[in-house]
């Protein structure tokens, strides 16, 4: 039996689209991180970018379980003394860039360094249902049907 070696030219990258309406943010982010790295493929190689491209639409409608929407805080420092800024996740979802929340949660799950930045570029997040990637003919992934826990249902606070 021969061992096959993976290189950038032999990796086949597909395009997928996911509608993020009423999906739990953490479950969606971990699914995207593993798929962007390519860990779901049989020819996965940790030093080569072999993941797929993902288009996420309706990112403004993503949900969180429990009280995370009001209690979780995103911190940012300006670099100046006393420059610690904080915003809640609710403020981010109600801002003009709600896709920032999905991007940030996926980015923190990817490896740090040049490979992680290369993998992160394959994530395309849009707050509305319009996107400019129709020419790539992305396949639809019904993430809601994979598990009943992927949908934020009646038991969750932020409806």
SULWO-V699625 format. One record per pair of residues at least 4 apart in sequence whose ideal C-beta (glycine too) atoms are under 6 Angstrom apart, sorted by sequence separation. I is the first residue (numbers start at 1). J is the second residue. If there is no record, write none. Layout:
BEGIN
i=I j=J
i=I j=J
END
This chain:
BEGIN
i=6 j=10
i=32 j=36
i=64 j=68
i=67 j=71
i=68 j=72
i=87 j=91
i=100 j=104
i=103 j=107
i=111 j=115
i=112 j=116
i=146 j=150
i=152 j=156
i=23 j=28
i=34 j=39
i=35 j=40
i=39 j=44
i=64 j=69
i=78 j=83
i=87 j=92
i=93 j=98
i=111 j=116
i=126 j=131
i=38 j=44
i=77 j=83
i=110 j=116
i=144 j=150
i=77 j=84
i=143 j=150
i=144 j=151
i=92 j=100
i=41 j=50
i=76 j=85
i=92 j=101
i=110 j=119
i=110 j=120
i=75 j=86
i=38 j=50
i=38 j=51
i=73 j=86
i=74 j=87
i=107 j=120
i=37 j=51
i=36 j=51
i=73 j=88
i=35 j=51
i=35 j=52
i=72 j=89
i=106 j=123
i=69 j=89
i=70 j=90
i=69 j=90
i=32 j=54
i=103 j=125
i=102 j=125
i=99 j=125
i=99 j=127
i=98 j=127
i=16 j=52
i=20 j=56
i=6 j=43
i=21 j=58
i=25 j=62
i=14 j=52
i=15 j=53
i=16 j=54
i=17 j=55
i=18 j=56
i=19 j=57
i=20 j=58
i=60 j=98
i=6 j=45
i=11 j=50
i=13 j=52
i=19 j=58
i=20 j=59
i=23 j=62
i=25 j=64
i=59 j=98
i=21 j=61
i=59 j=99
i=22 j=63
i=24 j=65
i=6 j=48
i=20 j=62
i=59 j=102
i=56 j=102
i=59 j=125
i=60 j=127
i=51 j=119
i=59 j=127
i=49 j=118
i=53 j=122
i=54 j=123
i=55 j=124
i=56 j=125
i=57 j=126
i=49 j=119
i=58 j=129
i=57 j=129
i=33 j=106
i=32 j=106
i=57 j=131
i=29 j=105
i=33 j=109
i=55 j=131
i=29 j=106
i=33 j=110
i=55 j=133
i=25 j=105
i=29 j=109
i=37 j=119
i=36 j=119
i=55 j=138
i=36 j=122
i=63 j=152
i=69 j=158
i=65 j=156
i=63 j=158
i=15 j=136
i=17 j=138
i=16 j=138
i=15 j=138
i=16 j=139
i=17 j=140
i=18 j=141
i=27 j=150
i=16 j=141
i=18 j=143
i=24 j=150
i=23 j=150
i=24 j=152
i=22 j=151
i=22 j=152
END
